[in-house]
Amino acid sequence: MNGWIGSLTSWGLIAIGVFWYVGAHNRLVRLRAAATQAYGQLDAALMAQVQHVQAMLADTPPPADEVRRGLDTALRGACGQLAASLGAARVRPLHAPTMATVGAAVRAWVAAWHRHSQQPGQDMPALRPGDLLAGTAWPLPASAIEVALPQFNAAVAQYNAAVTQFPAVIVAWLARFRVGAPLV
């Protein structure tokens, strides 16, 4: 009888451990999915900006001015770079090097937009250093980006907190969940 009770206790502890692992794993998966979904909203808002600028550049005739042509080319290149980095981030939206590339591409795109939009006859504010959103400088209203960026960064922060806290860190290590990177 004593062996039977010890066996039942062992099986009970194993069942509790398995249920705990499954619950912790599901929580991490939900948090990672929330961060990925938040990135999808940010990606859509940024792509709308890029597509707007690409359409604007396609609709305007090529400028005769050499400087303006160079600015158009730089802006087209920045649009392509941002679109490519956003595409790469769709596959791995929490990967730190990928998100660093997206951040650099956004800053390059905003800078190219500012240089392009500050040509004679246009009145746009100067680019504020370190400001990813750059205030009113976006070609379309930036309200979607201003909402999506903090939501994505908050979702990544929640996921990172869950991945690094004990005892869920054991599940994260076993399931190979890595700390995510916000867009800065």
Solvent accessible surface area in square Angstrom, and as a share of the most:
residue,aa,sasa,rsa
1,M,173,0.77
2,N,132,0.68
3,G,59,0.57
4,W,156,0.55
5,I,87,0.44
6,G,37,0.36
7,S,51,0.33
8,L,104,0.52
9,T,76,0.44
10,S,58,0.37
11,W,165,0.58
12,G,31,0.30
13,L,116,0.58
14,I,94,0.48
15,A,39,0.31
16,I,117,0.59
17,G,35,0.34
18,V,81,0.47
19,F,148,0.62
20,W,103,0.36
21,Y,71,0.27
22,V,73,0.42
23,G,39,0.38
24,A,15,0.11
25,H,54,0.24
26,N,69,0.35
27,R,94,0.34
28,L,0,0.00
29,V,53,0.30
30,R,152,0.56
31,L,32,0.16
32,R,95,0.35
33,A,58,0.45
34,A,46,0.36
35,A,0,0.00
36,T,57,0.33
37,Q,125,0.55
38,A,11,0.08
39,Y,4,0.01
40,G,37,0.35
41,Q,91,0.41
42,L,1,0.01
43,D,13,0.07
44,A,62,0.48
45,A,11,0.09
46,L,3,0.02
47,M,33,0.15
48,A,45,0.35
49,Q,5,0.02
50,V,0,0.00
51,Q,102,0.45
52,H,66,0.30
53,V,0,0.00
54,Q,72,0.32
55,A,53,0.41
56,M,58,0.26
57,L,4,0.02
58,A,79,0.61
59,D,120,0.62
60,T,68,0.40
61,P,109,0.68
62,P,118,0.74
63,P,29,0.18
64,A,99,0.77
65,D,77,0.40
66,E,119,0.53
67,V,95,0.55
68,R,55,0.20
69,R,99,0.36
70,G,41,0.39
71,L,26,0.13
72,D,9,0.05
73,T,90,0.52
74,A,42,0.33
75,L,0,0.00
76,R,116,0.42
77,G,45,0.43
78,A,9,0.07
79,C,0,0.00
80,G,36,0.35
81,Q,84,0.38
82,L,0,0.00
83,A,28,0.22
84,A,70,0.54
85,S,7,0.04
86,L,0,0.00
87,G,24,0.23
88,A,56,0.44
89,A,0,0.00
90,R,114,0.42
91,V,119,0.68
92,R,131,0.48
93,P,13,0.08
94,L,20,0.10
95,H,56,0.25
96,A,53,0.41
97,P,83,0.52
98,T,21,0.12
99,M,2,0.01
100,A,65,0.50
101,T,70,0.41
102,V,0,0.00
103,G,1,0.01
104,A,48,0.37
105,A,0,0.00
106,V,1,0.01
107,R,103,0.38
108,A,40,0.31
109,W,1,0.00
110,V,4,0.03
111,A,23,0.18
112,A,3,0.02
113,W,21,0.07
114,H,8,0.04
115,R,124,0.45
116,H,9,0.04
117,S,1,0.01
118,Q,79,0.35
119,Q,32,0.14
120,P,127,0.80
121,G,89,0.85
122,Q,82,0.36
123,D,144,0.74
124,M,53,0.23
125,P,64,0.40
126,A,78,0.61
127,L,65,0.32
128,R,132,0.48
129,P,131,0.83
130,G,80,0.77
131,D,42,0.22
132,L,21,0.10
133,L,35,0.17
134,A,5,0.04
135,G,19,0.19
136,T,108,0.63
137,A,1,0.01
138,W,16,0.05
139,P,29,0.18
140,L,56,0.28
141,P,113,0.71
142,A,10,0.08
143,S,71,0.46
144,A,57,0.45
145,I,4,0.02
146,E,79,0.36
147,V,86,0.50
148,A,5,0.04
149,L,19,0.09
150,P,72,0.45
151,Q,87,0.39
152,F,0,0.00
153,N,39,0.20
154,A,57,0.44
155,A,12,0.10
156,V,1,0.00
157,A,58,0.45
158,Q,113,0.50
159,Y,2,0.01
160,N,27,0.14
161,A,57,0.44
162,A,0,0.00
163,V,7,0.04
164,T,81,0.47
165,Q,82,0.36
166,F,156,0.65
167,P,54,0.34
168,A,9,0.07
169,V,60,0.34
170,I,75,0.38
171,V,0,0.00
172,A,3,0.02
173,W,183,0.64
174,L,99,0.49
175,A,33,0.25
176,R,180,0.66
177,F,11,0.05
178,R,151,0.55
179,V,79,0.46
180,G,6,0.06
181,A,15,0.12
182,P,53,0.33
183,L,3,0.01
184,V,119,0.68
